[in-house]
Structures are given as structure tokens and as C-alpha cells.
Amino acid sequence: MTSEKKTVQGRLHTVTLNFDAETAHKANAIYHAIRVEKEPNNTVQKYCCVEGSYVKIILESPQLKALRSSSNGLLDILKLLSEVTDNFDLKSPSIKYDHF
């Protein structure tokens, strides 16, 4: 996923963000919250995954304006999710359910 990819409309621009969630558990919570979030512009493609305590998000679009708008929205959502996970003090679950 590099900016050298070509599309019919020209160059495909990319924004890559590695967000440090501090713990793998928080990273998974943030990942599941943003993975279902649809991009408002259909020219923007979003890819995300968890790597340890980091959430890696890649946005791609042939339109810089759409990419800027989506990345700004993503940063707002990540700020909110970070505040929420800090307020709830999400830790790794200590209770295991063995009866399932």
C-alpha cells in the first residue's frame, strides 16, 4: 500500500497512521470501534489492523481533498476513543469464563 499505486484517475495518495493505544487490550477496543466506521467519501479506502499496542490505519484515495477530510475525521475519532478508553481504564480482562 504505497503512494506509487496507480488508479484510472491518476495517483493514489496514502496516509498511514500508527496509533499507540498503550495496551493491546485498548488497541483491540479502538480497532473494533473504527473498523465499522464507514468513510463519508466513497473514494477513500480504509484498512486497519492491530500490531501489539498499536492500531495501524491506512487511508487511500486518488483525491487529496477527500483524503484530508477523512484523515481529519479519523484523528477526531481516535482522540475521542482515547479519552473514552482512558476514562474507563480498560485493562486486560482478568476473569476467564471456562464454562463455555
C-alpha positions, 0 to 999 in steps of 0.5 A: 500500500504505497503512494506509487499505486496507480488508479484510472484517475491518476495517483493514489495518495496514502496516509498511514497512521500508527496509533499507540493505544498503550495496551493491546487490550485498548488497541483491540477496543479502538480497532473494533470501534473504527473498523465499522466506521464507514468513510463519508467519501466513497473514494477513500479506502480504509484498512486497519489492523492491530500490531501489539499496542498499536492500531495501524490505519491506512487511508487511500484515495486518488483525491487529496481533498477527500483524503484530508477530510477523512484523515481529519475525521479519523484523528477526531475519532481516535482522540475521542476513543482515547479519552473514552478508553482512558476514562474507563481504564480498560485493562486486560480482562482478568476473569476467564469464563471456562464454562463455555 
